[in-house]
Amino acid sequence: MGLPGAGKTTLARALLARLAEQGKTCGERDLIGRLGSSRAGHYARLMGFTLGRGSYLPATVRLAGAVRPATRARMRFASRLAVWPYRLSVARARGFDTVVLDQGILQSAWCVLLEGSLERPTLLEKALADLFAGCQAGFAFISVDLDVKSAAGRIEARGPMEAPFNRGYPETFRLLTEHGEQLDQVVAAGVRATGAPHLRIDGSLPPSENAMKIDAFVDRVLSRSTTFAGSRAPE
């Protein structure tokens, strides 16, 4: 997790490459969105999964509805958040032992809160607790910390991102300044909900240096849990 521009994708790709060299079967964000080639079949499976195991859905809906102001973008981000238990079930169906995500549940939850205010933080806690329970997987978290000015500058340098980070440097800087602390709150809530291991790294350091820290952290996590998918969160 981390602000846009913090280097999450670069670090995730490096980790995936190293785990692949070790012979581990790893999934990543773009590989677990859909099971099969049929769009209709995908939506039918998603609907069946949600109806059968979607006990997390009410808390997700209440969270989205409690953030003010209400916007279409917020509802769209909430729908993406609610799909994560299904997406991780797709990862298991495809045989992935481990999944490395540079845009996962906590990042999705932060997007639901963006440009809004939540007066009842307990709704965030409940939604995340229910979502993680619905995933039936173990988790470990890595936070990539970067100051707002550097994050906004990196976004500007590489070109517009997906909304809402597509409005130019001044607006991106304002948005990250106003809502960067929300991401820390979401991460803290996720760690409390799972009791999972959590590593914080400095996104301003060279990627190679951070990759070494991530490798050591992941090796410790995997040595204490034979698999993320289908297991309890590592102690």
KANORNOR-V847049 format. One record per pair of residues at least 12 apart in sequence whose ideal C-beta (glycine too) atoms are under 6 Angstrom apart, sorted by the first residue. I is the first residue (numbers start at 1). J is the second residue. If there is no record, write none. Layout:
I_J / I_J
This chain:
1_106 / 1_107 / 1_143 / 1_187 / 2_144 / 3_146 / 3_151 / 3_176 / 4_155 / 4_161 / 4_165 / 5_151 / 5_154 / 5_155 / 6_144 / 6_146 / 6_151 / 6_203 / 7_144 / 7_203 / 8_102 / 8_144 / 9_102 / 10_207 / 11_210 / 12_100 / 12_102 / 14_211 / 15_100 / 15_214 / 16_28 / 16_100 / 25_96 / 25_97 / 26_98 / 26_100 / 27_91 / 27_96 / 27_99 / 28_100 / 29_101 / 29_103 / 32_87 / 32_90 / 32_91 / 35_90 / 35_93 / 46_86 / 49_86 / 56_130 / 56_131 / 56_134 / 57_82 / 59_126 / 59_127 / 59_130 / 60_81 / 60_82 / 60_127 / 62_123 / 63_123 / 63_127 / 64_78 / 64_112 / 66_118 / 66_120 / 66_123 / 67_113 / 67_116 / 67_118 / 68_116 / 68_117 / 74_112 / 77_111 / 77_112 / 78_112 / 80_108 / 81_108 / 81_109 / 81_112 / 84_105 / 85_134 / 85_135 / 88_135 / 88_137 / 92_229 / 97_227 / 98_228 / 105_131 / 106_186 / 106_187 / 106_190 / 109_186 / 110_183 / 110_186 / 113_182 / 114_179 / 124_189 / 125_189 / 128_189 / 128_190 / 128_193 / 129_193 / 132_193 / 132_194 / 137_228 / 137_229 / 138_225 / 138_228 / 138_231 / 138_232 / 138_233 / 138_234 / 139_194 / 139_196 / 139_233 / 140_196 / 140_197 / 140_221 / 141_196 / 141_198 / 142_199 / 143_187 / 143_200 / 144_201 / 144_203 / 145_202 / 145_203 / 146_203 / 148_176 / 148_177 / 148_180 / 151_176 / 152_169 / 152_172 / 152_173 / 152_176 / 155_172 / 156_169 / 194_233 / 195_233 / 196_233 / 197_221 / 197_234 / 199_217 / 201_213 / 221_234
